[in-house]
Amino acid sequence: MTPTANPFNDFCAIFDNTKSVHDEIEAYAGYISELVKSFCKDKPAVKCIDSHDPRNNMYTDENDDNRPWMYQVCTEYAYWQTANVPWRPTIVSRMLTPNWYQRQCPYFFGEHTVPHRPAWRYTNQHYDGWHIKMNRTYFLDGEWDPWRTLSVQSKDAPAVPTDVDAKYVVLPRAVHHWDFFVTDTVDDSIKELHKDLVDTMRRWLKEEDTTPTKPTVPSNVIEQLHRPFIYQSPLSQQ
């Protein structure tokens, strides 16, 4: 899905001729079946998407571009795309739980390489989670980005702090990475976002250039740096 290509239109079209819940389920099942065929190509679906077989190619392919991300999720982030919380509606199956995802991590990296659970509690404690306060930081989320749920601009997060020089922006009707697109055909909201981002960074850089700073290097080190350098050859040291 990109700012100029929306697959949801094609997805919604499969329900155009349905007249009952049964018809809708059949249409959805057919859509998923074609999706699996496209993904698995000439491999049997059971073997292709079997998450219980440690010999599956998705676990053993060390050249997969997604592998570094999986390592971060398995060890730190726990960014599993699970169903919504039980007290809210969900379009994701409730069979997709954190445990369903987490049990796959040893298949990817070995049971002694990854922790039993990702260290997300440590990360939240170290960076204060939703209560983080950072100056000169541009927090950006798409309105419909699934990762927004975990960000400081989540609908469940507390109000953003007002005592820091930071920007908090939600890009309307956008999903993941839409702010990366720079073509002339993107929505005006993306173009305006780019302009605001550049203007904000320029302001912060200008402020940094004009702000007197104290040296962070210890004074004894500074003194050594100011001493005249006298070259000594290896022979003179013998």
Helices and strands as residue ranges (DSSP letters): H 8-13, H 21-40, H 45-48, H 57-60, H 67-72, I 73-77, H 98-102, H 105-109, H 120-127, G 129-131, E 138-142, G 146-150, E 167-171, G 178-180, H 188-210, H 219-226, G 235-237
